[in-house]
Amino acid sequence: MNKSRFVMTLALATVAGTTLALPPFVGDFQKTYKVPAGSALAKANCATCHIGMTPKLNPYGQDLKKAMATLKTKKLTADVLKKIEKLDSDKDGVKNGVEIKKGTLPGDPKSK
């Protein structure tokens, strides 16, 4: 393999690895709740808290942000997550903690 082809392959592998990496919050969330594999919640990744792949937060993400501010932390912790389990962020009649256990999305009223 010539040098330019090697450099190109290395660059593509680096970009691919970077795009597949999930932000730390997603990992912290999944670690805390042991999200059921294959569930809507497991597939959502960033959309658990965000509207699609945008920086805009859905109702669950907004409640997490408020809880983080109340607890004066910039890090997502189990304490922050537990603080909003009894809320119904998306107002669908199902509490966040119940939705998470079921593998549904606590920030999406269509997912119960």
All heavy atoms as an XYZ file, in Angstrom:
832
protein
N       0.868     -1.178      0.000
C       0.000      0.000      0.000
C       0.906      1.229      0.000
O       1.819      1.329      0.802
C      -0.884     -0.025      1.248
C      -1.836      1.124      1.313
S      -2.879      1.183      2.824
C      -3.844     -0.288      2.687
N       0.623      2.173     -0.889
C       1.466      3.373     -0.917
C       1.092      4.313      0.219
O       0.052      4.178      0.859
C       1.425      4.047     -2.294
C       0.065      4.642     -2.618
O      -0.657      5.047     -1.724
N      -0.264      4.698     -3.900
N       1.951      5.276      0.466
C       1.794      6.171      1.610
C       0.499      6.988      1.549
O      -0.205      7.131      2.544
C       3.007      7.100      1.683
C       3.026      7.959      2.915
C       4.284      8.787      2.977
C       4.270      9.667      4.204
N       5.483     10.461      4.312
N       0.145      7.519      0.403
C      -1.074      8.344      0.307
C      -2.329      7.515      0.543
O      -3.282      7.967      1.164
C      -1.144      9.077     -1.032
O      -1.240      8.154     -2.095
N      -2.339      6.276      0.062
C      -3.493      5.400      0.278
C      -3.610      5.062      1.776
O      -4.707      5.030      2.331
C      -3.358      4.134     -0.548
C      -4.552      3.219     -0.393
C      -4.472      2.039     -1.274
N      -5.202      2.374     -2.481
C      -5.213      1.659     -3.570
N      -4.483      0.568     -3.662
N      -5.926      2.004     -4.609
N      -2.483      4.818      2.430
C      -2.473      4.534      3.863
C      -3.022      5.721      4.658
O      -3.852      5.561      5.552
C      -1.048      4.192      4.328
C      -0.950      4.027      5.810
C      -1.411      2.872      6.430
C      -0.403      5.023      6.599
C      -1.340      2.724      7.801
C      -0.321      4.882      7.968
C      -0.784      3.731      8.572
N      -2.574      6.923      4.320
C      -3.032      8.127      5.016
C      -4.537      8.309      4.809
O      -5.268      8.617      5.743
C      -2.246      9.372      4.552
C      -2.860     10.655      5.092
C      -0.788      9.252      4.978
N      -5.015      8.094      3.602
C      -6.440      8.222      3.296
C      -7.255      7.191      4.090
O      -8.290      7.523      4.669
C      -6.689      8.036      1.801
C      -8.146      8.113      1.446
S      -8.772      9.765      1.604
C      -8.864     10.178     -0.103
N      -6.795      5.956      4.151
C      -7.485      4.909      4.904
C      -7.526      5.258      6.387
O      -8.565      5.119      7.037
C      -6.788      3.551      4.699
O      -6.762      3.249      3.300
C      -7.496      2.441      5.453
N      -6.412      5.722      6.913
C      -6.347      6.115      8.321
C      -7.310      7.262      8.616
O      -8.021      7.253      9.613
C      -4.919      6.503      8.691
C      -4.670      6.864     10.150
C      -4.997      5.684     11.055
C      -3.230      7.295     10.340
N      -7.364      8.244      7.722
C      -8.269      9.384      7.904
C      -9.729      8.937      7.899
O     -10.527      9.368      8.732
C      -8.026     10.430      6.821
N     -10.087      8.075      6.972
C     -11.470      7.578      6.900
C     -11.831      6.767      8.137
O     -12.936      6.892      8.671
C     -11.674      6.734      5.643
C     -11.747      7.512      4.338
C     -11.750      6.554      3.145
C     -12.968      8.406      4.306
N     -10.915      5.960      8.624
C     -11.180      5.174      9.829
C     -11.368      6.082     11.035
O     -12.240      5.852     11.871
C     -10.033      4.191     10.079
N     -10.602      7.144     11.113
C     -10.725      8.092     12.216
C     -12.070      8.790     12.179
O     -12.758      8.902     13.187
C      -9.579      9.130     12.175
O      -8.344      8.431     12.247
C      -9.683     10.121     13.310
N     -12.486      9.256     10.997
C     -13.777      9.931     10.845
C     -14.911      8.976     11.184
O     -15.837      9.327     11.912
C     -13.947     10.512      9.417
C     -15.374     10.964      9.173
C     -12.975     11.653      9.207
N     -14.848      7.753     10.694
C     -15.902      6.777     10.967
C     -15.998      6.493     12.457
O     -17.081      6.439     13.031
C     -15.649      5.488     10.192
N     -14.877      6.336     13.119
C     -14.880      6.089     14.559
C     -15.451      7.255     15.332
O     -16.181      7.088     16.296
N     -15.142      8.464     14.894
C     -15.637      9.657     15.563
C     -17.142      9.785     15.411
O     -17.844     10.120     16.351
C     -14.951     10.922     14.996
O     -13.555     10.765     15.148
C     -15.410     12.168     15.711
N     -17.674      9.504     14.247
C     -19.110      9.658     14.037
C     -19.906      8.593     14.773
O     -21.067      8.807     15.092
C     -19.488      9.632     12.538
O     -19.051      8.394     11.987
C     -18.874     10.790     11.796
N     -19.296      7.449     15.047
C     -20.006      6.397     15.763
C     -19.945      6.580     17.276
O     -20.706      5.962     18.003
C     -19.431      5.027     15.393
C     -19.673      4.591     13.955
C     -18.961      3.277     13.685
C     -21.151      4.458     13.647
N     -19.042      7.400     17.741
C     -18.922      7.631     19.181
C     -20.124      8.411     19.684
O     -20.580      9.346     19.041
C     -17.634      8.398     19.469
N     -20.646      8.018     20.826
C     -21.791      8.701     21.407
C     -21.325      9.671     22.476
O     -20.359      9.398     23.183
C     -22.756      7.684     22.022
C     -23.385      6.703     21.052
C     -24.184      5.669     21.814
C     -24.249      7.405     20.037
N     -22.016     10.786     22.623
C     -21.658     11.708     23.699
C     -21.721     11.007     25.053
O     -22.492     10.059     25.235
C     -22.720     12.809     23.600
C     -23.230     12.728     22.211
C     -23.127     11.271     21.821
N     -20.942     11.479     26.015
C     -20.911     10.834     27.329
C     -22.277     10.726     28.003
O     -22.539      9.756     28.705
C     -19.981     11.719     28.150
C     -19.222     12.527     27.177
C     -20.036     12.595     25.930
N     -23.167     11.704     27.799
C     -24.475     11.655     28.456
C     -25.253     10.411     28.061
O     -25.930      9.815     28.880
C     -25.296     12.899     28.135
C     -24.921     14.119     28.930
C     -23.754     14.196     29.663
C     -25.761     15.219     28.934
C     -23.418     15.322     30.393
C     -25.437     16.359     29.664
C     -24.264     16.408     30.393
N     -25.177     10.016     26.797
C     -25.904      8.834     26.338
C     -25.376      7.601     27.069
O     -26.145      6.781     27.570
C     -25.798      8.652     24.809
C     -26.403      7.334     24.372
C     -26.454      9.806     24.082
N     -24.070      7.487     27.152
C     -23.467      6.357     27.852
C     -23.838      6.337     29.320
O     -24.140      5.276     29.883
N     -23.823      7.515     29.960
C     -24.189      7.606     31.378
C     -25.637      7.184     31.583
O     -25.965      6.471     32.533
C     -23.978      9.026     31.909
C     -22.515      9.436     31.927
O     -21.634      8.544     31.920
O     -22.246     10.648     31.929
N     -26.510      7.630     30.694
C     -27.927      7.279     30.780
C     -28.104      5.769     30.640
O     -28.776      5.133     31.450
C     -28.714      8.019     29.681
C     -30.184      7.729     29.698
C     -31.044      8.507     30.449
C     -30.710      6.674     28.970
C     -32.411      8.239     30.474
C     -32.068      6.394     28.988
C     -32.918      7.187     29.746
N     -27.507      5.207     29.589
C     -27.672      3.775     29.333
C     -27.049      2.928     30.430
O     -27.579      1.883     30.789
C     -27.105      3.424     27.958
C     -27.938      4.023     26.852
C     -27.417      3.734     25.463
O     -26.289      3.328     25.266
N     -28.261      3.954     24.470
N     -25.958      3.387     30.999
C     -25.311      2.665     32.096
C     -26.182      2.696     33.355
O     -26.356      1.682     34.036
C     -23.955      3.296     32.384
C     -23.154      2.608     33.446
C     -21.804      3.293     33.587
C     -21.139      2.951     34.883
N     -19.914      3.714     35.084
N     -26.759      3.852     33.652
C     -27.601      3.990     34.844
C     -28.844      3.117     34.747
O     -29.233      2.467     35.712
C     -28.016      5.468     35.048
O     -26.835      6.246     35.245
C     -28.946      5.631     36.240
N     -29.463      3.102     33.577
C     -30.751      2.410     33.445
C     -30.681      1.029     32.789
O     -31.690      0.352     32.713
C     -31.735      3.286     32.672
C     -32.192      4.458     33.491
C     -31.865      5.755     33.128
C     -32.939      4.275     34.651
C     -32.283      6.842     33.884
C     -33.358      5.352     35.415
C     -33.028      6.624     35.023
O     -33.442      7.697     35.775
N     -29.515      0.639     32.305
C     -29.415     -0.655     31.618
C     -30.557     -0.791     30.611
O     -31.415     -1.664     30.710
C     -29.392     -1.789     32.625
C     -28.168     -1.722     33.526
C     -28.207     -2.709     34.643
C     -27.047     -2.629     35.582
N     -26.532     -1.361     35.974
N     -30.565      0.135     29.685
C     -31.625      0.261     28.678
C     -31.787     -1.057     27.907
O     -30.809     -1.631     27.448
C     -31.286      1.421     27.710
C     -32.296      1.531     26.596
C     -31.189      2.730     28.479
N     -33.030     -1.530     27.780
C     -33.270     -2.781     27.056
C     -32.814     -2.700     25.592
O     -33.205     -1.791     24.862
C     -34.793     -2.954     27.111
C     -35.263     -2.062     28.220
C     -34.267     -0.950     28.315
N     -31.964     -3.632     25.195
C     -31.467     -3.667     23.822
C     -32.625     -3.785     22.843
O     -33.598     -4.496     23.098
C     -30.512     -4.844     23.645
N     -32.531     -3.058     21.755
C     -33.562     -3.108     20.721
C     -34.787     -2.259     21.008
O     -35.654     -2.117     20.152
N     -34.884     -1.692     22.208
C     -36.046     -0.862     22.550
C     -35.963      0.490     21.842
O     -34.901      0.894     21.356
C     -36.108     -0.635     24.060
O     -35.020      0.169     24.492
N     -37.081      1.188     21.798
C     -37.105      2.531     21.210
C     -36.119      3.437     21.938
O     -35.446      4.269     21.315
C     -38.518      3.112     21.292
N     -36.000      3.250     23.222
C     -35.093      4.057     24.028
C     -33.636      3.785     23.653
O     -32.833      4.705     23.544
C     -35.337      3.773     25.514
C     -34.683      4.680     26.530
C     -35.048      6.143     26.294
C     -35.095      4.273     27.934
N     -33.284      2.527     23.444
C     -31.914      2.181     23.052
C     -31.575      2.753     21.681
O     -30.458      3.202     21.445
C     -31.731      0.665     23.048
N     -32.539      2.752     20.792
C     -32.312      3.265     19.432
C     -32.280      4.790     19.378
O     -31.738      5.370     18.448
C     -33.401      2.744     18.496
C     -33.350      1.248     18.297
C     -34.535      0.776     17.480
C     -34.580     -0.739     17.412
N     -35.800     -1.225     16.777
N     -32.855      5.448     20.356
C     -32.989      6.904     20.330
C     -31.663      7.637     20.491
O     -31.474      8.707     19.933
C     -33.969      7.362     21.408
N     -30.738      7.084     21.280
C     -29.470      7.747     21.568
C     -29.700      9.186     22.008
O     -30.349      9.428     23.001
C     -28.514      7.643     20.380
C     -28.018      6.231     20.177
O     -27.735      5.530     21.134
N     -27.919      5.800     18.939
N     -29.196     10.148     21.241
C     -29.304     11.572     21.619
C     -30.758     12.060     21.646
O     -31.087     12.993     22.371
C     -28.489     12.444     20.668
S     -26.713     12.118     20.778
N     -31.616     11.422     20.862
C     -33.021     11.834     20.795
C     -33.788     11.497     22.069
O     -34.951     11.860     22.201
C     -33.708     11.215     19.581
N     -33.132     10.837     23.028
C     -33.759     10.634     24.331
C     -34.009     11.994     24.974
O     -35.037     12.210     25.598
C     -32.863      9.772     25.251
O     -32.654      8.511     24.624
C     -33.494      9.578     26.619
N     -33.081     12.912     24.783
C     -33.164     14.247     25.392
C     -33.322     15.373     24.383
O     -33.747     16.468     24.732
C     -31.914     14.527     26.223
S     -31.646     13.350     27.555
N     -32.952     15.119     23.146
C     -32.972     16.154     22.114
C     -34.061     15.891     21.089
O     -34.521     14.770     20.935
C     -31.620     16.213     21.394
C     -30.514     16.691     22.267
N     -30.153     18.007     22.360
C     -29.694     16.019     23.113
C     -29.166     18.131     23.212
N     -28.861     16.936     23.698
N     -34.427     16.941     20.378
C     -35.377     16.803     19.273
C     -34.549     16.408     18.059
O     -33.781     17.215     17.531
C     -36.154     18.110     19.042
C     -36.997     18.416     20.283
C     -37.015     18.009     17.780
C     -37.696     19.756     20.260
N     -34.682     15.141     17.673
C     -33.875     14.619     16.576
C     -32.396     14.741     16.899
O     -31.965     14.486     18.010
N     -31.627     15.179     15.937
C     -30.192     15.350     16.118
C     -29.838     16.829     16.265
O     -28.740     17.253     15.946
C     -29.442     14.732     14.929
C     -29.615     13.221     14.829
S     -29.105     12.319     16.319
C     -27.356     12.543     16.250
N     -30.771     17.610     16.760
C     -30.545     19.044     16.944
C     -30.109     19.321     18.382
O     -30.301     18.490     19.268
C     -31.826     19.854     16.662
O     -32.769     19.601     17.718
C     -32.445     19.488     15.321
N     -29.571     20.497     18.640
C     -29.228     20.848     20.019
C     -30.455     21.180     20.886
O     -30.365     21.236     22.100
C     -28.335     22.080     19.882
C     -28.238     22.410     18.451
C     -29.070     21.438     17.678
N     -31.605     21.351     20.238
C     -32.821     21.710     20.972
C     -33.288     20.533     21.832
O     -33.382     19.405     21.372
C     -33.923     22.118     19.990
C     -35.134     22.683     20.675
C     -36.126     23.250     19.691
C     -37.313     23.791     20.471
N     -38.320     24.361     19.630
N     -33.586     20.822     23.096
C     -33.998     19.784     24.038
C     -35.503     19.523     23.981
O     -36.300     20.446     23.873
C     -33.633     20.200     25.469
C     -32.147     20.339     25.758
C     -31.928     20.944     27.148
C     -31.434     19.011     25.641
N     -35.874     18.248     24.083
C     -37.285     17.886     24.208
C     -37.681     18.083     25.677
O     -36.837     18.471     26.498
C     -37.521     16.455     23.695
C     -36.834     15.384     24.525
O     -36.631     15.511     25.730
N     -36.468     14.281     23.865
N     -38.931     17.842     26.055
C     -39.351     18.085     27.445
C     -38.528     17.316     28.487
O     -38.218     17.849     29.553
C     -40.813     17.644     27.464
C     -41.284     17.827     26.060
C     -40.094     17.477     25.208
N     -38.145     16.091     28.188
C     -37.326     15.316     29.122
C     -35.946     15.956     29.270
O     -35.434     16.114     30.383
C     -37.206     13.866     28.651
C     -36.392     12.998     29.574
C     -36.902     12.582     30.798
C     -35.109     12.590     29.227
C     -36.154     11.787     31.660
C     -34.364     11.797     30.075
C     -34.886     11.397     31.286
O     -34.144     10.613     32.142
N     -35.352     16.345     28.158
C     -34.056     17.012     28.194
C     -34.109     18.324     28.961
O     -33.183     18.667     29.706
N     -35.215     19.052     28.810
C     -35.378     20.311     29.547
C     -35.460     20.050     31.051
O     -34.870     20.779     31.847
C     -36.626     21.047     29.058
C     -36.484     21.585     27.655
C     -37.794     22.114     27.088
O     -38.791     22.254     27.787
N     -37.800     22.392     25.794
N     -36.179     18.982     31.439
C     -36.267     18.645     32.857
C     -34.909     18.195     33.405
O     -34.556     18.514     34.540
C     -37.331     17.569     33.105
C     -38.748     18.137     33.068
O     -38.911     19.373     33.194
O     -39.692     17.343     32.914
N     -34.136     17.481     32.601
C     -32.790     17.096     33.031
C     -31.914     18.331     33.227
O     -31.173     18.427     34.204
C     -32.137     16.179     31.995
C     -32.430     14.699     32.098
C     -31.775     13.941     30.957
C     -31.986     14.129     33.425
N     -32.023     19.264     32.303
C     -31.234     20.496     32.398
C     -31.575     21.254     33.688
O     -30.683     21.722     34.398
C     -31.495     21.376     31.174
C     -30.660     22.620     31.127
C     -30.918     23.407     29.842
C     -30.096     24.675     29.806
N     -30.321     25.421     28.570
N     -32.867     21.335     34.001
C     -33.298     21.998     35.244
C     -32.762     21.261     36.468
O     -32.304     21.884     37.430
C     -34.828     22.068     35.320
C     -35.458     23.035     34.350
C     -36.980     22.940     34.435
C     -37.624     23.553     33.220
N     -39.064     23.243     33.144
N     -32.816     19.932     36.446
C     -32.326     19.140     37.575
C     -30.822     19.327     37.753
O     -30.329     19.424     38.881
C     -32.664     17.661     37.372
N     -30.098     19.399     36.651
C     -28.650     19.623     36.727
C     -28.358     20.996     37.337
O     -27.444     21.131     38.153
C     -28.011     19.484     35.346
C     -28.003     18.046     34.851
S     -27.510     17.870     33.124
C     -25.767     18.217     33.249
N     -29.141     21.984     36.958
C     -28.958     23.332     37.515
C     -29.268     23.330     39.013
O     -28.533     23.927     39.806
C     -29.843     24.337     36.781
N     -30.348     22.656     39.402
C     -30.723     22.577     40.814
C     -29.631     21.906     41.636
O     -29.315     22.343     42.745
C     -32.044     21.793     40.975
O     -33.065     22.471     40.256
C     -32.452     21.667     42.426
N     -29.052     20.849     41.079
C     -27.998     20.115     41.778
C     -26.612     20.730     41.544
O     -25.610     20.187     42.013
C     -28.006     18.647     41.358
C     -29.255     17.873     41.756
C     -29.266     16.486     41.130
C     -29.359     17.771     43.268
N     -26.588     21.825     40.806
C     -25.352     22.564     40.521
C     -24.255     21.671     39.949
O     -23.147     21.601     40.457
C     -24.867     23.286     41.769
C     -25.859     24.319     42.235
C     -25.404     25.048     43.456
C     -26.485     26.057     43.757
N     -26.589     26.574     45.007
N     -24.611     20.961     38.874
C     -23.649     20.099     38.209
C     -23.782     20.246     36.695
O     -24.854     20.557     36.192
C     -23.825     18.620     38.611
O     -22.816     17.844     37.984
C     -25.191     18.088     38.239
N     -22.687     20.045     36.006
C     -22.701     20.045     34.544
C     -22.551     18.619     34.027
O     -22.463     18.394     32.836
C     -21.569     20.919     34.008
C     -21.790     22.380     34.299
C     -20.714     23.226     33.695
C     -21.003     24.687     34.015
N     -20.104     25.596     33.346
N     -22.547     17.686     34.949
C     -22.359     16.287     34.608
C     -23.660     15.525     34.849
O     -24.331     15.733     35.853
C     -21.247     15.727     35.501
C     -20.667     14.470     35.010
C     -19.442     14.107     35.810
C     -18.936     12.812     35.215
N     -18.008     12.127     36.029
N     -23.999     14.668     33.921
C     -25.177     13.829     34.099
C     -24.805     12.688     35.038
O     -23.896     11.928     34.755
C     -25.659     13.277     32.756
C     -26.951     12.490     32.797
C     -28.114     13.383     33.208
C     -27.235     11.860     31.460
N     -25.493     12.620     36.150
C     -25.222     11.582     37.148
C     -26.495     10.808     37.432
O     -27.595     11.234     37.061
C     -24.717     12.208     38.467
O     -25.787     13.017     39.009
C     -23.479     13.060     38.261
N     -26.345      9.698     38.126
C     -27.518      8.918     38.523
C     -28.449      9.762     39.394
O     -29.669      9.655     39.280
C     -27.085      7.654     39.267
N     -27.886     10.633     40.232
C     -28.711     11.499     41.085
C     -29.577     12.437     40.252
O     -30.740     12.659     40.573
C     -27.839     12.327     42.037
C     -27.213     11.495     43.142
O     -27.724     10.390     43.421
O     -26.210     11.950     43.720
N     -29.003     12.990     39.198
C     -29.765     13.889     38.317
C     -30.887     13.100     37.653
O     -32.040     13.539     37.632
C     -28.849     14.529     37.247
C     -29.667     15.309     36.236
C     -27.796     15.425     37.892
N     -30.557     11.939     37.130
C     -31.559     11.116     36.444
C     -32.680     10.702     37.400
O     -33.858     10.785     37.054
C     -30.893      9.884     35.828
C     -29.966     10.183     34.656
C     -29.060      8.994     34.372
C     -30.750     10.574     33.424
N     -32.314     10.283     38.592
C     -33.310      9.843     39.571
C     -34.221     10.991     40.006
O     -35.385     10.776     40.307
C     -32.635      9.239     40.810
C     -31.723      8.079     40.522
C     -32.463      6.830     40.211
C     -31.476      5.691     39.975
N     -32.043      4.536     39.393
N     -33.674     12.210     40.009
C     -34.441     13.379     40.455
C     -35.690     13.617     39.598
O     -36.684     14.140     40.086
C     -33.545     14.615     40.434
C     -34.192     15.851     41.016
C     -33.160     16.931     41.254
C     -33.740     18.171     41.831
N     -34.347     18.032     43.134
N     -35.660     13.206     38.329
C     -36.819     13.482     37.470
C     -37.603     12.223     37.083
O     -38.494     12.292     36.242
C     -36.421     14.290     36.214
C     -35.511     13.495     35.293
C     -35.768     15.606     36.605
C     -35.368     14.126     33.925
N     -37.314     11.104     37.704
C     -38.042      9.871     37.391
C     -39.537      9.972     37.672
O     -40.340      9.373     36.971
C     -37.482      8.691     38.187
C     -36.197      8.152     37.642
C     -35.691      6.957     38.422
O     -36.222      6.645     39.517
O     -34.744      6.330     37.928
N     -39.922     10.723     38.707
C     -41.340     10.801     39.082
C     -42.109     11.840     38.287
O     -43.325     11.952     38.418
C     -41.465     11.065     40.582
C     -40.974      9.883     41.377
C     -41.133     10.063     42.851
C     -40.636      8.793     43.526
N     -40.566      8.872     44.932
N     -41.397     12.595     37.444
C     -42.061     13.579     36.584
C     -42.614     12.883     35.353
O     -42.176     11.800     34.978
C     -41.068     14.663     36.142
C     -40.410     15.512     37.229
C     -39.425     16.490     36.595
C     -41.451     16.242     38.044
N     -43.553     13.528     34.711
C     -44.066     13.090     33.409
C     -43.710     14.208     32.436
O     -44.535     15.057     32.113
C     -45.578     12.857     33.478
C     -46.173     12.463     32.137
O     -45.405     12.122     31.208
O     -47.405     12.510     32.018
N     -42.466     14.211     32.005
C     -41.941     15.314     31.196
C     -42.756     15.580     29.937
O     -43.008     16.725     29.588
C     -40.480     15.046     30.805
O     -39.663     15.018     31.940
N     -43.164     14.528     29.245
C     -43.871     14.711     27.974
C     -45.390     14.755     28.120
O     -46.117     14.809     27.137
C     -43.458     13.648     26.957
C     -43.700     12.225     27.443
O     -44.399     12.027     28.458
O     -43.177     11.304     26.800
N     -45.875     14.733     29.367
C     -47.311     14.884     29.669
C     -48.183     13.851     28.951
O     -49.286     14.142     28.506
C     -47.805     16.300     29.318
C     -46.953     17.417     29.884
C     -47.073     17.534     31.373
C     -46.339     18.741     31.888
N     -45.273     18.461     32.812
N     -47.695     12.611     28.885
C     -48.478     11.558     28.237
C     -49.177     10.639     29.234
O     -49.757      9.629     28.863
C     -47.595     10.739     27.290
C     -46.475      9.991     28.010
O     -46.352     10.115     29.252
O     -45.711      9.286     27.326
N     -49.104     10.992     30.529
C     -49.762     10.199     31.551
C     -48.899      9.083     32.119
O     -49.364      8.318     32.962
N     -47.653      8.972     31.672
C     -46.746      7.936     32.160
C     -45.492      8.612     32.708
O     -44.858      9.410     32.004
C     -46.365      6.937     31.038
C     -45.502      5.817     31.582
C     -47.611      6.375     30.359
N     -45.123      8.308     33.945
C     -43.956      8.934     34.564
C     -42.665      8.515     33.856
O     -42.570      7.409     33.313
C     -43.892      8.580     36.041
C     -45.033      9.213     36.807
C     -44.944      8.941     38.278
C     -46.136      9.638     38.935
N     -46.217      9.417     40.337
N     -41.688      9.396     33.887
C     -40.411      9.158     33.215
C     -39.795      7.818     33.603
O     -39.357      7.053     32.732
C     -39.413     10.279     33.541
C     -39.846     11.615     33.006
O     -40.643     11.724     32.085
N     -39.320     12.674     33.600
N     -39.739      7.518     34.897
C     -39.130      6.276     35.361
C     -39.812      5.047     34.799
O     -39.152      4.062     34.435
N     -41.132      5.095     34.701
C     -41.903      3.970     34.151
C     -41.588      3.809     32.665
O     -41.372      2.696     32.176
C     -43.416      4.162     34.386
C     -44.226      3.095     33.667
C     -43.718      4.180     35.880
N     -41.553      4.932     31.943
C     -41.240      4.860     30.511
C     -39.851      4.289     30.277
O     -39.653      3.469     29.381
C     -41.354      6.245     29.861
C     -42.776      6.703     29.717
C     -42.963      7.741     28.634
O     -42.654      7.442     27.460
O     -43.418      8.843     28.961
N     -38.904      4.728     31.072
C     -37.524      4.254     30.910
C     -37.461      2.748     31.155
O     -36.835      2.023     30.380
C     -36.577      5.037     31.835
C     -36.475      6.491     31.352
C     -35.205      4.382     31.888
C     -35.859      7.448     32.348
N     -38.123      2.258     32.188
C     -38.136      0.816     32.468
C     -38.766      0.031     31.324
O     -38.361     -1.093     31.032
C     -38.868      0.527     33.770
C     -38.057      0.879     34.994
C     -38.822      0.600     36.263
C     -38.016      1.110     37.451
N     -38.782      1.104     38.685
N     -39.787      0.620     30.693
C     -40.457     -0.039     29.564
C     -39.657      0.067     28.271
O     -39.959     -0.618     27.301
C     -41.839      0.583     29.342
C     -42.839      0.223     30.411
C     -44.155      0.976     30.314
C     -44.748      1.086     28.958
N     -46.045      1.798     28.936
N     -38.663      0.972     28.257
C     -37.869      1.166     27.046
C     -38.494      2.149     26.078
O     -38.170      2.162     24.895
N     -39.418      2.977     26.580
C     -40.031      4.004     25.733
C     -39.410      5.359     26.049
O     -38.622      5.498     26.982
C     -41.558      4.045     25.921
O     -41.856      4.348     27.289
C     -42.198      2.714     25.539
N     -39.760      6.373     25.281
C     -39.103      7.662     25.361
C     -39.840      8.637     26.302
O     -40.975      9.018     26.024
C     -39.016      8.294     23.972
C     -38.304      7.427     22.922
C     -38.451      8.033     21.541
C     -36.861      7.232     23.272
N     -39.185      9.059     27.360
C     -39.833      9.958     28.315
C     -40.001     11.393     27.812
O     -40.679     12.184     28.448
C     -38.894      9.919     29.529
C     -37.565      9.573     28.960
C     -37.845      8.676     27.801
N     -39.450     11.704     26.658
C     -39.585     13.046     26.101
C     -40.489     13.101     24.885
O     -40.624     14.141     24.242
N     -41.140     11.985     24.566
C     -41.997     11.913     23.387
C     -43.372     11.391     23.779
O     -43.526     10.227     24.145
C     -41.366     10.981     22.358
C     -42.175     10.845     21.079
O     -43.290     11.401     20.974
O     -41.688     10.167     20.154
N     -44.409     12.249     23.728
C     -45.743     11.824     24.159
C     -46.347     10.693     23.333
O     -47.265     10.024     23.780
C     -46.587     13.108     24.045
C     -45.853     13.983     23.095
C     -44.397     13.625     23.228
N     -45.816     10.455     22.138
C     -46.325      9.358     21.303
C     -45.752      8.005     21.714
O     -46.219      6.977     21.285
C     -45.999      9.626     19.838
C     -46.678     10.861     19.281
C     -46.214     11.110     17.862
C     -46.624     12.506     17.437
N     -45.771     13.031     16.402
N     -44.706      8.038     22.551
C     -44.022      6.826     22.977
C     -44.350      6.568     24.447
O     -43.832      7.223     25.333
C     -42.513      7.014     22.785
O     -41.790      5.930     23.300
N     -45.255      5.593     24.701
C     -45.642      5.295     26.086
C     -45.454      3.832     26.385
O     -45.677      2.987     25.634
C     -47.095      5.614     26.374
C     -47.662      6.834     25.797
C     -49.088      6.966     26.288
C     -49.885      7.837     25.365
N     -51.121      8.237     25.897
